[in-house]
Amino acid sequence: MNNQTAQNEIVLASGSPRRAELLAQLGWVPKILSVDIDESVVVGEAAKAYCLRMAKEKSYHARNSIQMSLPVLTADTIVVLGDEILGKPKDRADAVSTLHKLSGGEHQVYTAVCVFHAGKSKTILSASTVKMAPISEAQIAAYVATGEPMDKAGAYGIQGYAAMWIENINGSYSSIMGLPLFETTALLDELGIMSPLIQLNQS
């Protein structure tokens, strides 16, 4: 298959290096597109509804800013404690506060994925529950000092130092990282987009 690489390409409308790495893990070649939207929560908006809306709005802006026949993938990940959506920390003090809230308890992680291709759009939501061990003041301070929490929802990255405090996960590890691979593959299949693995086997 001479154009195998081109067929493996997908537009990833996200600046997250973790999402790009996860797509690459499945053989995709992501073409990164930055999308800037208003991520404010509407008053009274439920966490799941907000997460889905963000993925859809990112998709709308992405596909209207490019002229390309490739599939367009967008995603949004949020950490939820009770009814509170914990986004990316505004600063180090906010990161410390967020980690104190999560320490020693359970929280939810939602990731919504939207794929647009050939005029059709499909969206799915992945939900996971994470149990985090108690984290000491010294541990929180040391972790925040690494800078790792600053670009992550909930102020932690499960694939980094924070893994030492994750007691249990009920759900999808890749979803907590930022892109649920099982659900994403299902969306691509529904839209008739052949996986790189199948393409490789047919080449």
C-alpha positions in Angstrom: 0.0 0.0 0.0 2.0 3.0 -1.3 -0.1 5.6 0.5 -0.2 3.8 3.9 1.3 6.7 5.8 -1.2 9.2 4.4 -4.1 6.9 5.3 -2.7 6.6 8.8 -2.9 10.4 9.3 -5.5 12.0 11.5 -6.0 15.6 12.6 -5.7 15.9 16.4 -7.1 19.2 17.4 -5.4 19.2 20.8 -2.1 20.5 22.1 -1.8 17.6 24.5 1.4 15.5 23.9 -0.2 12.7 25.8 -3.1 12.4 23.3 -0.6 12.4 20.4 1.4 9.7 22.1 -1.7 7.6 22.7 -2.8 7.9 19.0 0.7 7.0 17.9 0.6 3.9 20.1 -2.1 2.6 17.8 -0.2 3.5 14.6 -1.8 6.8 13.8 0.2 9.8 12.6 -1.4 12.8 14.3 -1.3 16.2 12.6 -1.6 18.7 15.4 -4.0 21.6 15.1 -4.4 24.1 17.9 -8.0 25.1 18.8 -8.8 28.0 21.1 -12.3 28.1 22.5 -14.1 29.5 25.5 -14.0 26.7 28.1 -16.2 28.4 30.7 -18.8 26.2 32.5 -22.4 27.3 32.0 -24.2 28.0 35.3 -26.0 24.8 36.3 -24.3 22.7 33.7 -23.6 19.1 34.7 -20.0 17.8 34.5 -20.7 15.1 31.8 -22.7 17.6 29.7 -19.9 20.1 30.0 -17.3 17.6 28.9 -19.3 16.5 25.9 -20.0 20.1 24.9 -16.3 21.0 25.0 -15.3 18.1 22.7 -18.1 19.0 20.2 -17.2 22.7 20.2 -13.5 21.9 19.7 -14.5 19.7 16.8 -16.8 22.4 15.2 -14.0 25.0 15.4 -11.3 22.6 14.1 -13.2 21.4 11.1 -14.2 24.9 10.1 -10.6 26.1 10.2 -9.0 23.6 7.9 -9.6 22.3 4.4 -8.7 18.6 4.8 -10.3 15.2 4.1 -8.6 13.6 7.1 -10.6 12.5 10.1 -10.7 15.2 12.8 -10.4 14.1 16.5 -11.0 16.3 19.5 -11.2 15.4 23.2 -11.8 17.0 26.5 -10.8 15.6 30.0 -12.1 16.8 33.3 -11.6 15.7 36.9 -14.7 15.9 39.1 -15.0 15.8 42.9 -18.6 15.7 44.0 -20.2 18.4 41.9 -17.0 20.4 41.4 -15.1 20.4 38.1 -11.4 20.6 38.7 -9.7 22.0 35.7 -6.1 22.8 35.0 -4.6 24.8 37.9 -4.3 28.5 37.4 -1.1 28.7 39.4 1.0 26.7 41.9 -1.2 27.6 44.8 -4.3 26.4 42.9 -2.4 23.1 42.2 -1.7 22.6 45.9 -5.3 23.3 46.8 -6.6 20.9 44.2 -4.3 18.1 45.3 -5.4 18.6 48.9 -9.0 18.1 47.8 -8.2 14.9 45.9 -5.9 13.4 48.6 -7.3 10.4 50.4 -10.5 10.0 48.5 -12.2 9.1 45.3 -12.9 11.3 42.3 -14.2 10.9 38.7 -12.4 11.5 35.5 -14.5 12.1 32.3 -13.1 12.2 28.8 -15.3 13.0 25.9 -14.1 12.2 22.4 -15.5 13.6 19.1 -14.5 12.3 15.6 -15.6 14.1 12.5 -15.2 12.6 9.0 -16.9 12.8 5.6 -19.6 15.1 6.9 -20.5 12.8 9.9 -19.7 13.3 13.6 -19.7 10.8 16.5 -19.1 11.5 20.2 -18.6 9.3 23.2 -18.0 9.8 26.9 -15.7 7.6 29.0 -16.1 7.7 32.8 -13.6 6.4 35.3 -13.3 6.5 39.1 -9.9 7.0 40.7 -9.0 6.3 44.4 -6.1 8.4 45.6 -4.1 7.7 48.7 -3.5 10.4 51.3 -0.7 12.8 50.1 1.4 14.6 52.7 2.1 18.4 52.6 5.7 17.7 51.7 4.8 15.3 48.9 2.3 17.9 47.4 4.9 20.7 47.6 7.6 18.5 46.0 5.2 17.4 43.2 4.0 20.9 42.4 7.6 22.0 42.3 8.3 19.6 39.4 5.8 21.6 37.3 4.1 18.3 36.2 0.6 19.3 37.5 0.4 22.6 35.8 -1.1 21.6 32.4 -3.3 18.8 33.6 -6.9 18.6 34.7 -7.1 17.9 38.4 -3.4 19.0 38.8 -2.0 15.5 38.3 -0.8 13.2 35.6 -1.5 9.5 36.2 1.4 8.6 33.9 3.9 10.6 35.9 5.0 11.0 39.5 1.4 10.9 40.7 1.1 7.2 39.9 2.6 6.5 43.3 -0.6 7.7 45.0 -3.2 6.0 42.8 -4.6 3.1 44.8 -7.3 2.0 42.4 -8.8 2.7 39.1 -12.3 1.7 37.9 -12.4 2.5 34.3 -9.9 3.3 31.5 -6.2 4.2 32.2 -5.8 5.8 28.8 -8.9 7.8 29.3 -7.5 9.2 32.5 -4.4 10.1 30.5 -6.6 12.0 28.1 -7.8 9.7 25.4 -9.7 6.4 25.9 -8.3 4.2 23.2 -11.0 1.6 23.2 -13.8 4.2 22.8 -11.8 6.2 20.3 -11.2 3.1 18.1 -15.0 2.3 18.3 -15.8 5.8 17.1 -13.4 5.5 14.2 -14.9 2.1 13.3 -18.4 3.5 13.3 -17.3 6.1 10.8 -15.7 3.5 8.6 -12.2 4.7 9.3 -9.8 1.7 9.0 -7.3 1.3 11.8 -3.6 1.3 11.0 -3.3 -2.2 12.2 -5.8 -3.5 9.6 -4.2 -1.3 6.9 -0.8 -2.8 7.8 -2.2 -6.3 7.5 -3.7 -5.6 4.1 -0.6 -3.9 2.7 
